[in-house]
């Protein structure tokens, strides 16, 4: 997984720029000034599906431990969701208009 590149000039975008534009349909390259299309719903869906299965599996394994209570399961789930939220910009791609 990498941050997206401009489809015209190949410039790599920074994490905060991708994060701001993740819900838009079009963007403008600050290097070449050309307009491009933003897409990534399929990658986001795969990330959510894989992470949900992984978190469920981790929680099921933790439930078998006698010392794991609901607080431990909640903390593990919250940390997993936070990591997934940080990975969303890596699933976004830019394409020519």
C-alpha positions as CSV (number, residue, x, y, z in Angstrom):
1,X,0.0,0.0,0.0
2,X,1.4,3.4,-1.1
3,X,0.1,6.9,-1.1
4,X,-1.4,7.9,-4.5
5,X,0.5,9.4,-7.4
6,X,-0.6,12.1,-9.8
7,X,-1.7,10.3,-13.0
8,X,-0.1,13.0,-15.1
9,X,3.2,14.0,-13.6
10,X,3.8,11.2,-11.1
11,X,4.1,13.4,-8.1
12,X,3.5,11.7,-4.7
13,X,1.0,13.3,-2.4
14,X,1.5,13.7,1.3
15,X,-0.6,11.9,3.9
16,X,-2.5,15.0,5.1
17,X,-3.4,16.1,1.5
18,X,-4.8,12.6,0.7
19,X,-6.7,12.5,4.0
20,X,-8.4,15.9,3.2
21,X,-9.4,14.9,-0.3
22,X,-10.5,11.3,0.4
23,X,-14.3,12.0,0.2
24,X,-14.1,14.2,-3.0
25,X,-14.6,13.1,-6.6
26,X,-11.9,15.3,-8.2
27,X,-8.7,16.9,-7.2
28,X,-6.0,19.2,-8.6
29,X,-2.3,18.4,-8.6
30,X,-0.3,21.2,-6.9
31,X,2.7,20.4,-9.1
32,X,1.3,20.3,-12.7
33,X,-2.1,21.9,-12.0
34,X,-4.1,19.2,-13.9
35,X,-7.5,17.9,-12.6
36,X,-7.7,14.2,-11.8
37,X,-10.4,11.7,-10.6
38,X,-10.2,10.3,-7.0
39,X,-11.4,6.8,-6.4
40,X,-10.9,4.1,-3.8
41,X,-14.1,2.7,-2.5
42,X,-13.1,-0.9,-3.5
43,X,-9.9,-0.6,-1.6
44,X,-11.6,0.9,1.4
45,X,-14.2,-2.0,1.4
46,X,-11.4,-4.6,1.3
47,X,-9.6,-2.9,4.2
48,X,-12.7,-2.8,6.3
49,X,-13.6,-6.4,5.5
50,X,-10.1,-7.8,6.3
51,X,-9.7,-5.7,9.4
52,X,-13.2,-6.7,10.7
53,X,-12.4,-10.4,10.3
54,X,-9.0,-9.9,11.9
55,X,-10.5,-8.1,14.9
56,X,-13.2,-10.7,15.3
57,X,-10.6,-13.4,15.3
58,X,-8.4,-11.6,17.8
59,X,-11.3,-11.0,20.1
60,X,-12.4,-14.6,19.9
61,X,-8.9,-15.7,20.9
62,X,-8.8,-13.2,23.7
63,X,-12.1,-14.4,25.0
64,X,-10.6,-17.9,25.7
65,X,-8.1,-16.3,28.1
66,X,-9.4,-16.3,31.7
67,X,-7.8,-13.0,32.5
68,X,-9.4,-11.2,29.5
69,X,-12.4,-9.2,30.5
70,X,-14.7,-6.9,28.5
71,X,-12.3,-3.9,29.0
72,X,-9.5,-5.8,27.3
73,X,-11.7,-6.7,24.4
74,X,-12.9,-3.1,24.1
75,X,-9.3,-1.7,24.2
76,X,-8.1,-4.1,21.5
77,X,-11.1,-3.3,19.3
78,X,-10.6,0.5,19.7
79,X,-6.9,0.2,18.8
80,X,-7.8,-1.9,15.8
81,X,-10.3,0.6,14.5
82,X,-7.8,3.5,15.1
83,X,-5.2,1.7,13.0
84,X,-7.7,1.1,10.2
85,X,-8.7,4.8,10.2
86,X,-5.0,5.7,9.8
87,X,-4.6,3.3,6.8
88,X,-7.6,4.6,4.7
89,X,-5.5,7.2,2.7
90,X,-3.3,4.3,1.5
91,X,-6.3,2.7,-0.3
92,X,-7.1,5.9,-2.3
93,X,-6.0,6.1,-6.0
94,X,-5.9,8.9,-8.5
95,X,-6.8,8.5,-12.2
96,X,-7.0,10.7,-15.3
97,X,-10.2,12.6,-15.8
